[in-house]
Structure formats: structure tokens, C-alpha cells
Amino acid sequence: MANTDAYTYKAADNYRMEASKLMLAPDDGTYNIIKIPMYALITDAWIQIVTAFTVNATVEVGWLGNGETAVTNGLITNDIANPTVAGLKRAFNTALTTFPGKYFSDAAGAVTVTVADVDGAVGDFRVFIQFTVIHA
């Protein structure tokens, strides 16, 4: 049996890195922070806790769009973000609920961050997302 060609002509030749604005002691809620175009593949995600939260808080990075149900912790869970400790934290694929990637194959979307500071904690952070758009 001979090989059958099934090549694709979809390709990308660059990566885009975007940073959210610095979130200064944000109120509880979910924020849309970075727009993601259709056909984009998120390849990496980081959160920088600039000023550690003063008491227990939850900060999670997720996504919405692509015609799917939003996943508030789809990129970085609170365990990875660890908002009571300052520093740069990176998504990784060994966590059960997160993975640094997401492909927006059906529609555009956005990266989200969800903040819940049940004890009135205050802290500052920003999110970095690396993605590429795969052109047809």
C-alpha cells in the first residue's frame, strides 16, 4: 500500500505575546483581559503576582469563546497562581485542570481572569499569553 498525501497548507510564521494591564487590587469578578482571534493557538500562559495578596484569595486564568462553555481555570488554577506569594508563575500540563494551550478553531475568544478574595485580600497582578494565528 502506498502512502496517501494529506498535506496541509495551514501555517504560522510568528508568535504574538500579549500582556494584560496591571490589575490593581481588583474587585471580585471575572474580567476579559486579552482578545484571542479565530484560528489562534495559545501556546503558553503566565501570571505575575506583582504584589502578593494579603490573605487567602483565588486568582484563576481561563478562557471563553470558540463556541464553547467558558472555563474559568482553563489555563492557570489558583494552586499554580498562588496569589499570596509574589513572582512569575507559568501554566504547565501536569496539573489536572490546566494546560498552557487552547486552539480557537471555530470562533474568536478571550483570556479571562477570575478573582475571589473572600477575606477582603488585596494584591496586584498581570497575565502574559503567547499565541500564534495559523493561517489557511
Secondary structure, DSSP 8 states (H G I E B T S, - for coil): ----------B----EEEE---EES--SEEEEEEEE-TTEEEEEEEEEEEE--SS--EEEEEEEETTEEEEEEEEE-HHHH-TTS-EEEE--TTSSS--S-EE--SS-EEEEEEEE-TT----EEEEEEEEEE-B-
